[in-house]
Amino acid sequence: MPIRIIEKSARVILLASCFAAPATSHAMSIISTFDTGAEGWSANPGQGSLAYFASNGNPGGHIRITDIGAGINNGFASGAFVGPQFLGDQSAFDGGTLALDMATFAGGGGTFASFGTVLLTGNGSTVTFDLAAVAPSGGWQSYSASLDAASWGVSQTDWLAILSDVTSIGIATDAFDGADTIGIDNFQLRTNMAALPAPATLALLGLGLAGIGFTRRKRGA
């Protein structure tokens, strides 16, 4: 290939890459930071109570769930339930991540097996994921779960049906044989797409390659 054609082709690719560089896909997320309020979260009436705190979170504000009293294992009934922003069609998060931070503010002793279980309900079906084996100690700790069918023990078809119409997400927070209080912060659903090129990037690079072909055909003519 003559030097002039090489230089022209290089300019085409460089121009395309310059325009394409900023055009990358970024991860999408829904998150409750609780910096301005409880954001519509709730506790199961009669099984526990929810309180909002504007400080001592991870960082900023957070919510706390306190169970109904000593000597009772409330199991899945005692827990936190997400606000409305996490409900509805969440199929875009298939293959993404569910994450949150938790801390223990009161209580102690052996952890109930149900603690830290996430219950995800949609289209009349409920699936569960054991997010935490024991209650957190020593301050805030972060937990996460993959949002894919295999991790939640269902088929891909059933998983997408659940995600397409989420009606409830709950986190079991009854941790100990006695009264306890568990804090929650930074609950989120997020996609894992940050490293993928955006469609505009692919299109512009395609134009660059097409420019090379056009230059070579023109030279050959």
Secondary structure, DSSP 4 states (H G I P E B T S, - for coil): --HHHHHHHHHHHHHHHHHHTT-B----EEEE--SSS-TT-EE-TTTEEEEEESSSSSSS-EEEEEES-TT---GGGSEEE--GGG-B--GGGTTEEEEEEEEEEE--SSBPTTTTEEEEEETTEEEEEE--SS---SS-EEEEEEESHHHHTS-HHHHHHHHTTEEEEEEE---BSS--EEEEEEEEEE---TTSBPHHHHHHHHHHHHHHHHHHHHHH-
